Amino acid sequence: MVLIVGTHSAAEQKAIRRHLQRKRSVDDDFVIRTVFVRSVEDALHETRVNTEIQAVVIRNGLPLRSQDRHLATSHWGLEGLGADIEAVPESERGPTLGRLIAEFRPELDLYLFTDGNVEEIAARTGETFTRIFFREEDCDELYSSIIRNVVQRYDAPFFFALRDHAKLPVSNFHALPVSRGKSIRNSKWIGACATI
């Protein structure tokens, strides 16, 4: 499951889902399902409660607060982050959200779409993001990046070798054809069965 954070309309959400489905190959081991949220608060809440999320795609220019009234009573909102989160400019909310998610869910792959200078943002955010994309130009590479990292995370060489071995045809080797049945005919306790 991929969490996509940004202010997308319903039509844009459908287009993104269609685009990701078209990229899917029959050889892919995983199927990407998407969840869309609109704000920093929604994204923090979703990453805390949804354990199926494998990757988070963050777009710059996010609203800080959720429009969902139920999150206003939640203890998992922005209250624990301090007053400095309110001072973060809108252009910096994407990288800030990535750092916050990486603190409590370091296993997630984080991707950032930005209009700013990719090299400068990458230098400033360090190892927080798996990959940083410039606008929508690199959207074609998003699917392959997500699949590649999820497959790498779930790579279990011993399990896969055991699974591949189990797929091999089973061959039963009995010494009966080689011994021409002597083991049965010369047996004292099974000799009676050989004559049948």
Phi and psi restraints in degrees (value plus and minus 20) as a CYANA .aco file:
   2 VAL   PHI    -137.8   -97.8
   2 VAL   PSI     107.7   147.7
   3 LEU   PHI    -112.8   -72.8
   3 LEU   PSI     103.9   143.9
   4 ILE   PHI    -132.4   -92.4
   4 ILE   PSI      99.1   139.1
   5 VAL   PHI    -126.8   -86.8
   5 VAL   PSI      98.3   138.3
   6 GLY   PHI     151.5   191.5
   6 GLY   PSI     147.3   187.3
   7 THR   PHI    -110.8   -70.8
   7 THR   PSI      61.6   101.6
   8 HIS   PHI    -123.4   -83.4
   8 HIS   PSI     119.8   159.8
   9 SER   PHI     -96.9   -56.9
   9 SER   PSI     150.1   190.1
  10 ALA   PHI     -81.6   -41.6
  10 ALA   PSI     -57.6   -17.6
  11 ALA   PHI     -86.7   -46.7
  11 ALA   PSI     -59.6   -19.6
  12 GLU   PHI     -86.2   -46.2
  12 GLU   PSI     -58.1   -18.1
  13 GLN   PHI     -82.5   -42.5
  13 GLN   PSI     -64.3   -24.3
  14 LYS   PHI     -81.0   -41.0
  14 LYS   PSI     -62.1   -22.1
  15 ALA   PHI     -84.0   -44.0
  15 ALA   PSI     -60.8   -20.8
  16 ILE   PHI     -85.6   -45.6
  16 ILE   PSI     -64.4   -24.4
  17 ARG   PHI     -80.2   -40.2
  17 ARG   PSI     -64.9   -24.9
  18 ARG   PHI     -82.0   -42.0
  18 ARG   PSI     -62.3   -22.3
  19 HIS   PHI     -81.8   -41.8
  19 HIS   PSI     -63.7   -23.7
  20 LEU   PHI     -88.4   -48.4
  20 LEU   PSI     -56.3   -16.3
  21 GLN   PHI     -87.8   -47.8
  21 GLN   PSI     -57.0   -17.0
  22 ARG   PHI     -86.4   -46.4
  22 ARG   PSI     -48.9    -8.9
  23 LYS   PHI     -96.2   -56.2
  23 LYS   PSI     -37.7     2.3
  24 ARG   PHI     -85.6   -45.6
  24 ARG   PSI     118.7   158.7
  25 SER   PHI    -132.1   -92.1
  25 SER   PSI     135.4   175.4
  26 VAL   PHI     -87.1   -47.1
  26 VAL   PSI     -38.9     1.1
  27 ASP   PHI    -104.3   -64.3
  27 ASP   PSI     -29.0    11.0
  28 ASP   PHI     -89.1   -49.1
  28 ASP   PSI     115.3   155.3
  29 ASP   PHI    -101.6   -61.6
  29 ASP   PSI     -38.5     1.5
  30 PHE   PHI    -144.5  -104.5
  30 PHE   PSI     132.7   172.7
  31 VAL   PHI    -132.3   -92.3
  31 VAL   PSI     111.3   151.3
  32 ILE   PHI    -110.6   -70.6
  32 ILE   PSI     103.0   143.0
  33 ARG   PHI    -132.6   -92.6
  33 ARG   PSI     128.7   168.7
  34 THR   PHI    -137.9   -97.9
  34 THR   PSI     127.9   167.9
  35 VAL   PHI    -148.0  -108.0
  35 VAL   PSI     110.3   150.3
  36 PHE   PHI    -128.2   -88.2
  36 PHE   PSI     114.1   154.1
  37 VAL   PHI    -152.4  -112.4
  37 VAL   PSI     140.9   180.9
  38 ARG   PHI    -129.4   -89.4
  38 ARG   PSI     -35.2     4.8
  39 SER   PHI    -156.8  -116.8
  39 SER   PSI     149.5   189.5
  40 VAL   PHI     -81.9   -41.9
  40 VAL   PSI     -65.0   -25.0
  41 GLU   PHI     -82.3   -42.3
  41 GLU   PSI     -63.6   -23.6
  42 ASP   PHI     -81.0   -41.0
  42 ASP   PSI     -61.8   -21.8
  43 ALA   PHI     -85.9   -45.9
  43 ALA   PSI     -62.0   -22.0
  44 LEU   PHI     -83.6   -43.6
  44 LEU   PSI     -62.4   -22.4
  45 HIS   PHI     -83.5   -43.5
  45 HIS   PSI     -66.1   -26.1
  46 GLU   PHI     -84.8   -44.8
  46 GLU   PSI     -60.4   -20.4
  47 THR   PHI     -90.6   -50.6
  47 THR   PSI     -43.4    -3.4
  48 ARG   PHI    -100.0   -60.0
  48 ARG   PSI     -53.5   -13.5
  49 VAL   PHI    -120.1   -80.1
  49 VAL   PSI     -42.1    -2.1
  50 ASN   PHI    -122.2   -82.2
  50 ASN   PSI      82.6   122.6
  51 THR   PHI    -100.9   -60.9
  51 THR   PSI     -27.0    13.0
  52 GLU   PHI    -103.8   -63.8
  52 GLU   PSI     -28.5    11.5
  53 ILE   PHI     -87.6   -47.6
  53 ILE   PSI     109.0   149.0
  54 GLN   PHI    -128.9   -88.9
  54 GLN   PSI     -44.2    -4.2
  55 ALA   PHI    -169.9  -129.9
  55 ALA   PSI     133.7   173.7
  56 VAL   PHI    -148.2  -108.2
  56 VAL   PSI     106.1   146.1
  57 VAL   PHI    -127.3   -87.3
  57 VAL   PSI      99.8   139.8
  58 ILE   PHI    -133.6   -93.6
  58 ILE   PSI     111.5   151.5
  59 ARG   PHI    -128.5   -88.5
  59 ARG   PSI     121.8   161.8
  60 ASN   PHI     -88.4   -48.4
  60 ASN   PSI     142.3   182.3
  61 GLY   PHI      61.3   101.3
  61 GLY   PSI      23.7    63.7
  62 LEU   PHI    -112.7   -72.7
  62 LEU   PSI     124.6   164.6
  63 PRO   PHI     -90.9   -50.9
  63 PRO   PSI     132.3   172.3
  64 LEU   PHI    -100.9   -60.9
  64 LEU   PSI     -69.4   -29.4
  65 ARG   PHI    -112.1   -72.1
  65 ARG   PSI     131.7   171.7
  66 SER   PHI    -100.5   -60.5
  66 SER   PSI     130.0   170.0
  67 GLN   PHI    -110.0   -70.0
  67 GLN   PSI     -26.6    13.4
  68 ASP   PHI     -99.4   -59.4
  68 ASP   PSI      99.8   139.8
  69 ARG   PHI     -88.5   -48.5
  69 ARG   PSI     -45.3    -5.3
  70 HIS   PHI     -90.0   -50.0
  70 HIS   PSI     -49.6    -9.6
  71 LEU   PHI     -92.6   -52.6
  71 LEU   PSI     -40.3    -0.3
  72 ALA   PHI     -84.8   -44.8
  72 ALA   PSI     -47.5    -7.5
  73 THR   PHI    -115.2   -75.2
  73 THR   PSI     -22.6    17.4
  74 SER   PHI     -96.3   -56.3
  74 SER   PSI     127.2   167.2
  75 HIS   PHI    -108.7   -68.7
  75 HIS   PSI     -17.5    22.5
  76 TRP   PHI    -125.7   -85.7
  76 TRP   PSI       0.8    40.8
  77 GLY   PHI    -103.6   -63.6
  77 GLY   PSI    -165.6  -125.6
  78 LEU   PHI    -108.0   -68.0
  78 LEU   PSI     -24.3    15.7
  79 GLU   PHI     -79.7   -39.7
  79 GLU   PSI     -57.1   -17.1
  80 GLY   PHI     -97.5   -57.5
  80 GLY   PSI     -24.7    15.3
  81 LEU   PHI    -111.6   -71.6
  81 LEU   PSI     -29.3    10.7
  82 GLY   PHI      70.4   110.4
  82 GLY   PSI     152.8   192.8
  83 ALA   PHI     -94.5   -54.5
  83 ALA   PSI     -39.2     0.8
  84 ASP   PHI     -87.2   -47.2
  84 ASP   PSI     -41.3    -1.3
  85 ILE   PHI     -87.6   -47.6
  85 ILE   PSI     -50.7   -10.7
  86 GLU   PHI     -89.0   -49.0
  86 GLU   PSI     -46.8    -6.8
  87 ALA   PHI    -104.3   -64.3
  87 ALA   PSI     -28.2    11.8
  88 VAL   PHI     -90.7   -50.7
  88 VAL   PSI     106.0   146.0
  89 PRO   PHI     -86.0   -46.0
  89 PRO   PSI     135.5   175.5
  90 GLU   PHI     -77.9   -37.9
  90 GLU   PSI     -53.5   -13.5
  91 SER   PHI     -90.2   -50.2
  91 SER   PSI     -38.0     2.0
  92 GLU   PHI    -124.1   -84.1
  92 GLU   PSI     -18.6    21.4
  93 ARG   PHI     -89.0   -49.0
  93 ARG   PSI     -52.4   -12.4
  94 GLY   PHI     -81.8   -41.8
  94 GLY   PSI     -75.6   -35.6
  95 PRO   PHI     -81.2   -41.2
  95 PRO   PSI     -56.3   -16.3
  96 THR   PHI     -85.1   -45.1
  96 THR   PSI     -63.6   -23.6
  97 LEU   PHI     -80.9   -40.9
  97 LEU   PSI     -62.1   -22.1
  98 GLY   PHI     -78.6   -38.6
  98 GLY   PSI     -63.4   -23.4
  99 ARG   PHI     -84.9   -44.9
  99 ARG   PSI     -60.6   -20.6
 100 LEU   PHI     -85.4   -45.4
 100 LEU   PSI     -63.4   -23.4
 101 ILE   PHI     -85.4   -45.4
 101 ILE   PSI     -60.5   -20.5
 102 ALA   PHI     -83.9   -43.9
 102 ALA   PSI     -45.7    -5.7
 103 GLU   PHI     -87.1   -47.1
 103 GLU   PSI     -63.8   -23.8
 104 PHE   PHI    -126.5   -86.5
 104 PHE   PSI     -29.0    11.0
 105 ARG   PHI    -155.4  -115.4
 105 ARG   PSI      47.3    87.3
 106 PRO   PHI     -86.3   -46.3
 106 PRO   PSI     -35.2     4.8
 107 GLU   PHI     -98.6   -58.6
 107 GLU   PSI     -33.2     6.8
 108 LEU   PHI     -97.2   -57.2
 108 LEU   PSI     124.6   164.6
 109 ASP   PHI    -106.1   -66.1
 109 ASP   PSI     107.8   147.8
 110 LEU   PHI    -132.4   -92.4
 110 LEU   PSI     112.7   152.7
 111 TYR   PHI    -145.5  -105.5
 111 TYR   PSI     118.1   158.1
 112 LEU   PHI    -140.8  -100.8
 112 LEU   PSI     110.7   150.7
 113 PHE   PHI    -125.2   -85.2
 113 PHE   PSI     106.3   146.3
 114 THR   PHI    -158.7  -118.7
 114 THR   PSI     139.3   179.3
 115 ASP   PHI    -119.1   -79.1
 115 ASP   PSI     -28.9    11.1
 116 GLY   PHI    -104.5   -64.5
 116 GLY   PSI    -189.8  -149.8
 117 ASN   PHI     -93.7   -53.7
 117 ASN   PSI      94.0   134.0
 118 VAL   PHI     -83.1   -43.1
 118 VAL   PSI     -63.2   -23.2
 119 GLU   PHI     -84.1   -44.1
 119 GLU   PSI     -60.6   -20.6
 120 GLU   PHI     -88.2   -48.2
 120 GLU   PSI     -60.8   -20.8
 121 ILE   PHI     -87.5   -47.5
 121 ILE   PSI     -60.8   -20.8
 122 ALA   PHI     -82.8   -42.8
 122 ALA   PSI     -60.3   -20.3
 123 ALA   PHI     -86.7   -46.7
 123 ALA   PSI     -56.4   -16.4
 124 ARG   PHI     -96.5   -56.5
 124 ARG   PSI     -57.7   -17.7
 125 THR   PHI    -108.1   -68.1
 125 THR   PSI     -35.2     4.8
 126 GLY   PHI      48.5    88.5
 126 GLY   PSI    -151.7  -111.7
 127 GLU   PHI    -108.6   -68.6
 127 GLU   PSI     -10.4    29.6
 128 THR   PHI     -81.6   -41.6
 128 THR   PSI     -66.9   -26.9
 129 PHE   PHI    -119.2   -79.2
 129 PHE   PSI     117.7   157.7
 130 THR   PHI     -85.0   -45.0
 130 THR   PSI     -59.2   -19.2
 131 ARG   PHI    -177.7  -137.7
 131 ARG   PSI     126.2   166.2
 132 ILE   PHI    -138.7   -98.7
 132 ILE   PSI     107.7   147.7
 133 PHE   PHI    -128.4   -88.4
 133 PHE   PSI     127.5   167.5
 134 PHE   PHI    -114.5   -74.5
 134 PHE   PSI      94.4   134.4
 135 ARG   PHI      30.2    70.2
 135 ARG   PSI    -160.2  -120.2
 136 GLU   PHI    -120.0   -80.0
 136 GLU   PSI     -18.4    21.6
 137 GLU   PHI     -82.3   -42.3
 137 GLU   PSI     -55.0   -15.0
 138 ASP   PHI    -116.8   -76.8
 138 ASP   PSI      -2.8    37.2
 139 CYS   PHI     -80.6   -40.6
 139 CYS   PSI     -48.7    -8.7
 140 ASP   PHI     -84.4   -44.4
 140 ASP   PSI     -50.1   -10.1
 141 GLU   PHI    -104.1   -64.1
 141 GLU   PSI     -32.1     7.9
 142 LEU   PHI     -81.3   -41.3
 142 LEU   PSI     -67.8   -27.8
 143 TYR   PHI     -79.1   -39.1
 143 TYR   PSI     -69.7   -29.7
 144 SER   PHI     -84.9   -44.9
 144 SER   PSI     -54.0   -14.0
 145 SER   PHI     -85.5   -45.5
 145 SER   PSI     -64.0   -24.0
 146 ILE   PHI     -84.1   -44.1
 146 ILE   PSI     -70.0   -30.0
 147 ILE   PHI     -80.7   -40.7
 147 ILE   PSI     -65.6   -25.6
 148 ARG   PHI     -79.0   -39.0
 148 ARG   PSI     -63.6   -23.6
 149 ASN   PHI     -92.8   -52.8
 149 ASN   PSI     -55.6   -15.6
 150 VAL   PHI     -87.9   -47.9
 150 VAL   PSI     -63.0   -23.0
 151 VAL   PHI     -81.9   -41.9
 151 VAL   PSI     -61.0   -21.0
 152 GLN   PHI     -84.3   -44.3
 152 GLN   PSI     -59.4   -19.4
 153 ARG   PHI     -87.3   -47.3
 153 ARG   PSI     -55.3   -15.3
 154 TYR   PHI    -112.5   -72.5
 154 TYR   PSI     -11.0    29.0
 155 ASP   PHI     -87.7   -47.7
 155 ASP   PSI     104.3   144.3
 156 ALA   PHI    -154.4  -114.4
 156 ALA   PSI      67.4   107.4
 157 PRO   PHI     -76.0   -36.0
 157 PRO   PSI     -61.6   -21.6
 158 PHE   PHI     -85.4   -45.4
 158 PHE   PSI     -64.5   -24.5
 159 PHE   PHI     -82.2   -42.2
 159 PHE   PSI     -64.8   -24.8
 160 PHE   PHI     -86.1   -46.1
 160 PHE   PSI     -57.0   -17.0
 161 ALA   PHI     -85.8   -45.8
 161 ALA   PSI     -60.4   -20.4
 162 LEU   PHI     -86.4   -46.4
 162 LEU   PSI     -61.1   -21.1
 163 ARG   PHI     -84.0   -44.0
 163 ARG   PSI     -63.0   -23.0
 164 ASP   PHI     -86.1   -46.1
 164 ASP   PSI     -56.2   -16.2
 165 HIS   PHI     -86.3   -46.3
 165 HIS   PSI     -57.5   -17.5
 166 ALA   PHI     -87.4   -47.4
 166 ALA   PSI     -43.3    -3.3
 167 LYS   PHI     -98.9   -58.9
 167 LYS   PSI     -35.3     4.7
 168 LEU   PHI     -85.5   -45.5
 168 LEU   PSI     128.7   168.7
 169 PRO   PHI     -84.7   -44.7
 169 PRO   PSI     120.9   160.9
 170 VAL   PHI    -105.2   -65.2
 170 VAL   PSI     108.8   148.8
 171 SER   PHI    -135.7   -95.7
 171 SER   PSI     104.9   144.9
 172 ASN   PHI    -114.7   -74.7
 172 ASN   PSI      98.2   138.2
 173 PHE   PHI    -128.9   -88.9
 173 PHE   PSI      99.9   139.9
 174 HIS   PHI    -140.7  -100.7
 174 HIS   PSI     126.6   166.6
 175 ALA   PHI     -99.6   -59.6
 175 ALA   PSI     -22.0    18.0
 176 LEU   PHI     -77.9   -37.9
 176 LEU   PSI     -67.3   -27.3
 177 PRO   PHI     -85.6   -45.6
 177 PRO   PSI     -53.3   -13.3
 178 VAL   PHI     -91.7   -51.7
 178 VAL   PSI     -60.2   -20.2
 179 SER   PHI    -108.0   -68.0
 179 SER   PSI     -20.1    19.9
 180 ARG   PHI      35.8    75.8
 180 ARG   PSI      13.7    53.7
 181 GLY   PHI      63.9   103.9
 181 GLY   PSI     -12.7    27.3
 182 LYS   PHI     -83.3   -43.3
 182 LYS   PSI     -52.6   -12.6
 183 SER   PHI     -85.4   -45.4
 183 SER   PSI     -49.1    -9.1
 184 ILE   PHI    -105.1   -65.1
 184 ILE   PSI     -63.1   -23.1
 185 ARG   PHI     -87.9   -47.9
 185 ARG   PSI     -53.3   -13.3
 186 ASN   PHI    -108.5   -68.5
 186 ASN   PSI     -22.3    17.7
 187 SER   PHI     -97.6   -57.6
 187 SER   PSI     113.9   153.9
 188 LYS   PHI     -93.4   -53.4
 188 LYS   PSI     -56.2   -16.2
 189 TRP   PHI    -111.8   -71.8
 189 TRP   PSI     -36.6     3.4
 190 ILE   PHI    -130.7   -90.7
 190 ILE   PSI     -19.5    20.5
 191 GLY   PHI     -76.7   -36.7
 191 GLY   PSI     -55.1   -15.1
 192 ALA   PHI     -85.5   -45.5
 192 ALA   PSI     -52.3   -12.3
 193 CYS   PHI     -94.5   -54.5
 193 CYS   PSI     -45.9    -5.9
 194 ALA   PHI     -90.0   -50.0
 194 ALA   PSI     -48.3    -8.3
 195 THR   PHI     -98.5   -58.5
 195 THR   PSI     -33.6     6.4
